[in-house]
Amino acid sequence: MHWLIANGYKGKIDLVYIDPPFATGGVFAVDADGRVATISKSADSEVAYEDTLKGKDFIDFLRARVALIYELLSDNGSLYLHIDYKIGHYVKVMLDEVFGAESFRNDITRIKCNPKNFARVGYGNIKDMILFYSKSASPIWNAPKEKCNDSDIARLYNKIDANGRRYTTVPIHAPGETQNGETNKPFRGILPPKGRHWRCSVEELERLDAEGLIEWSSKGNPRKINYADDHLDKKIQDIWEYKDPIRPLYPTEKNLKMLELIVKASSSPDSIVMDCFCGSGTTLVASALHSRRWIGIDKSEIAIETTKKRIADLPFFENEKEYDFLTIDNK
């Protein structure tokens, strides 16, 4: 990463996703037949990477790299750091130091596997965490949404009008009083409740009412009508279910759909996306699929070879010479 800073990439990268070692103390390998192994591995397996740093040594290792990432990020850039729940809270404290606590956006819970029934004291662990930080108060943000399913629609839009359309109602006022202006004037002889104001001008409320989009209760309280068929998308929340591949190409390979969501939400088509613990190259594949430029770094030769193969297998890949594939020490 020092090379990137020295060669004009400082402040040029809009998105960084990293999935560093989790301070587990484990050794991750790939067998001769391509089988990914952790605890149980054959004699002919080749070590992909060792996750041996723990405690303060691990945090110091990560802090040095996060500091360089901060320099490389553009003013509108974001970092997503994927980490294990056992060490994640210590990592968050370190990220607060580097980015500033005010730059923290989300602690995303990622459901990674099916429930476990191990005989031990404690609840089964089926999740890890992704810490989302932005360099400034105005990062690139393309708010991700997902389709409402039938049960969502039935729950969220629990009323049905005379034409059979599902709908719900929401208040037409919001917190905070205004002294002068359109949002504190009477609407059909009614003022906003004390301490609140209309969400839009009285003229707009009159238009909505004329179009039948205001529902009046038996006590004369107005609420805006929202029809289900006008709102079939819902905002994605901070619990994600993106399980790891059953047959990964590389140890700890992450779900491609999850990386596509992150790339689309926090970068633009002209953005540079970086993963400096690129592993199997999932971040790079997601970036390429959505027309982003990408930079991948890893010190594992197995990781580099796996990434090269995945990129070469993309349908629009034409010429390997268009890409610089280098094994780079993660510094």
C-alpha positions as CSV (number, residue, x, y, z in Angstrom):
1,M,0.0,0.0,0.0
2,H,3.0,2.3,0.5
3,W,3.6,1.8,-3.3
4,L,0.0,3.0,-4.0
5,I,0.5,6.1,-2.0
6,A,3.8,6.8,-3.7
7,N,2.3,6.3,-7.1
8,G,-0.6,8.7,-7.0
9,Y,-3.4,6.7,-5.4
10,K,-3.6,8.8,-2.2
11,G,-7.2,10.0,-1.8
12,K,-8.3,8.2,-5.0
13,I,-10.0,5.1,-3.7
14,D,-13.8,5.3,-3.0
15,L,-14.3,1.9,-1.3
16,V,-12.2,-0.6,0.6
17,Y,-13.6,-3.9,1.8
18,I,-11.2,-6.1,3.8
19,D,-11.7,-9.5,5.4
20,P,-8.4,-9.8,7.4
21,P,-7.4,-12.7,9.6
22,F,-9.6,-13.0,12.6
23,A,-6.9,-13.7,15.3
24,T,-8.1,-17.3,15.6
25,G,-4.6,-18.9,15.9
26,G,-5.5,-21.2,13.0
27,V,-3.7,-22.3,9.9
28,F,-5.7,-22.4,6.7
29,A,-4.7,-24.7,3.8
30,V,-5.8,-26.1,0.5
31,D,-5.3,-29.7,-0.4
32,A,-3.9,-31.0,-3.6
33,D,-7.4,-31.8,-4.8
34,G,-8.5,-28.2,-4.1
35,R,-10.3,-29.0,-0.9
36,V,-10.1,-26.1,1.6
37,A,-9.0,-27.3,5.0
38,T,-8.6,-25.7,8.5
39,I,-8.4,-28.1,11.4
40,S,-8.3,-31.4,9.4
41,K,-5.9,-31.3,6.5
42,S,-4.0,-33.9,4.5
43,A,-0.3,-34.3,4.3
44,D,-0.2,-32.9,0.8
45,S,-2.0,-29.7,1.7
46,E,-0.4,-26.3,1.1
47,V,-0.8,-23.5,3.6
48,A,-2.8,-20.6,2.2
49,Y,-2.2,-18.3,5.2
50,E,-1.6,-18.5,8.9
51,D,-3.8,-16.6,11.3
52,T,-1.4,-16.6,14.3
53,L,-1.3,-13.0,15.5
54,K,-3.4,-12.4,18.6
55,G,-4.3,-9.7,21.1
56,K,-2.3,-6.5,20.9
57,D,0.0,-7.8,18.2
58,F,-3.0,-8.4,15.9
59,I,-4.5,-4.9,16.6
60,D,-1.2,-3.2,15.9
61,F,-0.9,-5.2,12.7
62,L,-4.3,-4.1,11.6
63,R,-3.9,-0.5,12.7
64,A,-0.9,0.0,10.5
65,R,-2.9,-1.1,7.5
66,V,-6.0,0.8,8.4
67,A,-3.9,4.0,8.7
68,L,-2.7,3.5,5.1
69,I,-6.2,2.7,3.9
70,Y,-7.4,6.0,5.5
71,E,-4.8,7.8,3.4
72,L,-5.8,6.1,0.2
73,L,-9.5,6.7,0.7
74,S,-11.1,9.6,-1.1
75,D,-13.1,12.2,0.9
76,N,-16.2,10.3,-0.2
77,G,-14.7,6.9,0.6
78,S,-15.8,4.2,2.9
79,L,-14.3,1.2,4.6
80,Y,-16.1,-2.1,5.4
81,L,-14.0,-4.3,7.7
82,H,-15.2,-7.8,8.1
83,I,-14.2,-9.4,11.4
84,D,-15.0,-12.1,14.0
85,Y,-17.2,-11.3,17.0
86,K,-14.5,-12.3,19.4
87,I,-12.1,-9.6,18.4
88,G,-14.5,-7.2,16.6
89,H,-15.1,-4.9,19.6
90,Y,-11.4,-4.2,20.0
91,V,-11.1,-3.6,16.3
92,K,-13.9,-1.0,16.5
93,V,-12.0,0.9,19.2
94,M,-9.0,1.0,16.9
95,L,-11.1,2.2,14.0
96,D,-12.6,4.9,16.1
97,E,-9.1,6.1,16.8
98,V,-8.0,6.2,13.1
99,F,-11.3,7.4,11.5
100,G,-12.9,9.2,14.4
101,A,-15.9,7.9,16.3
102,E,-18.1,10.2,14.3
103,S,-17.2,8.4,11.1
104,F,-18.8,5.1,12.4
105,R,-21.8,4.2,10.2
106,N,-22.9,0.6,11.1
107,D,-22.0,-2.6,12.9
108,I,-23.6,-5.0,10.4
109,T,-24.4,-8.5,11.7
110,R,-23.7,-11.1,9.0
111,I,-25.4,-14.5,9.4
112,K,-22.7,-16.8,8.0
113,C,-24.0,-20.4,8.6
114,N,-26.8,-22.6,9.8
115,P,-27.4,-23.0,13.5
116,K,-24.9,-25.1,15.5
117,N,-25.6,-27.6,18.3
118,F,-22.1,-28.0,19.8
119,A,-22.1,-29.3,23.4
120,R,-20.5,-26.3,25.1
121,V,-21.5,-23.6,27.5
122,G,-22.8,-20.7,25.5
123,Y,-25.1,-19.9,22.6
124,G,-24.3,-21.2,19.1
125,N,-22.4,-18.7,16.9
126,I,-23.9,-18.2,13.5
127,K,-22.8,-14.6,12.8
128,D,-19.8,-12.3,12.4
129,M,-19.6,-8.5,12.0
130,I,-18.8,-5.9,9.4
131,L,-17.8,-2.5,10.6
132,F,-18.7,0.3,8.2
133,Y,-16.9,3.6,8.4
134,S,-16.8,6.6,6.1
135,K,-14.0,9.1,5.7
136,S,-16.4,12.1,5.8
137,A,-20.0,13.0,6.5
138,S,-20.9,12.7,2.8
139,P,-19.7,9.3,1.5
140,I,-20.9,7.8,-1.8
141,W,-24.2,6.2,-0.9
142,N,-26.7,4.4,-3.2
143,A,-29.2,3.3,-0.6
144,P,-29.6,-0.5,-1.1
145,K,-33.2,-1.9,-1.2
146,E,-34.7,-5.3,-1.5
147,K,-38.1,-6.6,-2.7
148,C,-40.9,-7.0,-0.2
149,N,-42.1,-10.5,-0.1
150,D,-45.8,-11.5,0.4
151,S,-45.5,-11.8,4.1
152,D,-43.8,-8.3,4.3
153,I,-46.6,-6.8,2.3
154,A,-49.3,-8.4,4.4
155,R,-47.6,-7.2,7.6
156,L,-46.7,-3.7,6.5
157,Y,-49.8,-2.9,4.5
158,N,-52.6,-4.4,6.5
159,K,-55.5,-2.4,5.2
160,I,-57.5,-3.1,2.0
161,D,-59.5,-0.4,0.2
162,A,-62.7,-0.8,-1.8
163,N,-60.7,-1.7,-4.9
164,G,-58.8,-4.5,-3.2
165,R,-55.5,-2.5,-3.0
166,R,-53.4,-3.1,0.2
167,Y,-52.3,0.1,2.0
168,T,-51.2,1.6,5.3
169,T,-51.4,5.1,6.7
170,V,-48.6,7.3,8.1
171,P,-48.8,10.6,10.0
172,I,-48.8,13.8,8.0
173,H,-46.9,15.7,10.7
174,A,-43.4,15.5,12.1
175,P,-41.5,16.5,15.3
176,G,-40.7,20.2,15.8
177,E,-42.7,23.4,15.6
178,T,-42.3,26.0,13.0
179,Q,-43.1,29.6,13.7
180,N,-43.7,30.9,10.2
181,G,-44.1,29.2,6.9
182,E,-46.4,26.8,5.1
183,T,-46.0,23.9,7.4
184,N,-47.6,25.5,10.5
185,K,-50.8,26.8,8.8
186,P,-54.2,25.2,9.3
187,F,-55.2,22.3,7.0
188,R,-58.9,21.9,6.7
189,G,-59.3,23.9,9.9
190,I,-56.7,21.8,11.8
191,L,-53.4,22.9,13.1
192,P,-50.5,20.4,13.6
193,P,-50.4,18.8,17.0
194,K,-48.4,20.8,19.7
195,G,-44.7,20.5,19.2
196,R,-45.0,19.3,15.5
197,H,-45.4,20.6,12.0
198,W,-46.9,19.3,8.7
199,R,-44.5,17.2,6.7
200,C,-45.3,19.3,3.6
201,S,-47.1,22.5,2.7
202,V,-50.8,22.9,3.2
203,E,-51.1,23.2,-0.6
204,E,-49.5,19.8,-1.0
205,L,-51.8,18.3,1.7
206,E,-54.8,19.7,-0.2
207,R,-53.6,18.0,-3.4
208,L,-53.2,14.7,-1.6
209,D,-56.6,15.0,-0.1
210,A,-58.2,15.8,-3.5
211,E,-56.6,12.7,-4.9
212,G,-57.9,10.5,-2.2
213,L,-54.6,9.9,-0.5
214,I,-55.6,11.3,2.9
215,E,-57.6,9.0,5.2
216,W,-59.7,10.7,7.9
217,S,-60.4,8.7,11.1
218,S,-63.7,8.7,12.8
219,K,-62.4,11.4,15.1
220,G,-61.3,13.6,12.2
221,N,-57.5,12.9,12.3
222,P,-55.9,12.9,8.8
223,R,-53.2,10.4,7.8
224,K,-51.5,9.8,4.4
225,I,-52.3,6.7,2.5
226,N,-49.3,4.6,1.2
227,Y,-50.3,1.8,-1.2
228,A,-48.3,-1.4,-1.3
229,D,-48.0,-1.5,-5.0
230,D,-46.3,1.9,-4.9
231,H,-43.8,0.7,-2.3
232,L,-42.7,-2.8,-3.2
233,D,-39.1,-2.2,-2.1
234,K,-37.8,-1.9,1.4
235,K,-34.6,-0.5,2.8
236,I,-32.0,-3.1,3.7
237,Q,-31.3,-3.2,7.5
238,D,-28.2,-4.1,9.4
239,I,-28.7,-7.8,9.7
240,W,-27.7,-9.7,6.6
241,E,-28.0,-13.3,5.7
242,Y,-25.3,-14.2,3.3
243,K,-23.9,-17.6,4.1
244,D,-20.4,-18.6,3.1
245,P,-20.0,-20.9,0.0
246,I,-20.4,-24.6,0.8
247,R,-17.4,-25.5,-1.4
248,P,-15.1,-22.5,-1.2
249,L,-12.2,-21.9,-3.6
250,Y,-10.1,-20.5,-0.8
251,P,-10.3,-20.5,3.0
252,T,-12.9,-18.0,4.4
253,E,-14.2,-17.2,0.9
254,K,-17.1,-14.7,1.3
255,N,-20.5,-14.6,-0.4
256,L,-20.4,-12.9,-3.8
257,K,-23.9,-11.4,-3.5
258,M,-22.9,-9.7,-0.2
259,L,-19.9,-8.1,-1.9
260,E,-22.0,-7.0,-4.8
261,L,-24.4,-5.2,-2.3
262,I,-21.4,-3.4,-0.7
263,V,-19.9,-2.4,-4.0
264,K,-23.2,-1.1,-5.4
265,A,-24.1,0.8,-2.2
266,S,-20.7,2.5,-1.5
267,S,-19.1,3.1,-4.9
268,S,-19.9,4.5,-8.3
269,P,-19.2,3.2,-11.8
270,D,-16.1,5.4,-12.0
271,S,-14.8,4.4,-8.6
272,I,-11.8,2.4,-7.6
273,V,-12.5,-0.4,-5.2
274,M,-9.7,-2.0,-3.1
275,D,-9.3,-5.2,-1.1
276,C,-5.9,-5.5,0.4
277,F,-6.7,-9.0,1.9
278,C,-8.2,-10.1,-1.3
279,G,-8.1,-13.9,-0.7
280,S,-10.2,-15.6,-3.4
281,G,-10.8,-12.2,-5.1
282,T,-14.6,-12.0,-4.4
283,T,-14.4,-8.2,-3.9
284,L,-12.6,-7.8,-7.2
285,V,-15.1,-10.0,-9.1
286,A,-18.0,-8.0,-7.6
287,S,-16.3,-4.8,-8.7
288,A,-15.7,-6.1,-12.2
289,L,-19.3,-7.3,-12.5
290,H,-20.5,-3.7,-11.8
291,S,-18.0,-1.8,-13.9
292,R,-15.8,-0.6,-11.1
293,R,-12.0,-0.4,-11.3
294,W,-10.3,-2.6,-8.7
295,I,-7.1,-3.1,-6.8
296,G,-6.4,-6.4,-5.0
297,I,-3.5,-7.2,-2.7
298,D,-2.5,-10.4,-0.9
299,K,0.8,-12.0,0.2
300,S,-0.4,-15.5,-0.4
301,E,0.5,-17.1,-3.7
302,I,-2.5,-19.3,-3.5
303,A,-4.7,-16.3,-3.1
304,I,-3.2,-14.6,-6.1
305,E,-3.5,-17.7,-8.3
306,T,-7.1,-18.2,-7.2
307,T,-8.0,-14.6,-7.9
308,K,-6.3,-14.7,-11.3
309,K,-8.4,-17.8,-12.3
310,R,-11.6,-16.2,-11.1
311,I,-11.0,-13.0,-13.0
312,A,-10.0,-15.0,-16.1
313,D,-13.3,-16.9,-15.9
314,L,-15.4,-13.8,-16.1
315,P,-17.4,-13.7,-19.4
316,F,-16.0,-10.3,-20.4
317,F,-12.4,-11.1,-19.6
318,E,-10.3,-10.8,-22.8
319,N,-6.7,-10.1,-22.2
320,E,-4.7,-10.9,-19.0
321,K,-2.2,-8.2,-20.1
322,E,-4.8,-5.6,-19.3
323,Y,-4.4,-6.4,-15.6
324,D,-1.3,-6.2,-13.4
325,F,-1.2,-9.4,-11.3
326,L,1.5,-9.2,-8.7
327,T,2.2,-11.0,-5.4
328,I,2.6,-8.1,-3.0
329,D,3.5,-8.3,0.6
330,N,0.6,-6.9,2.7
331,K,2.4,-3.8,4.0
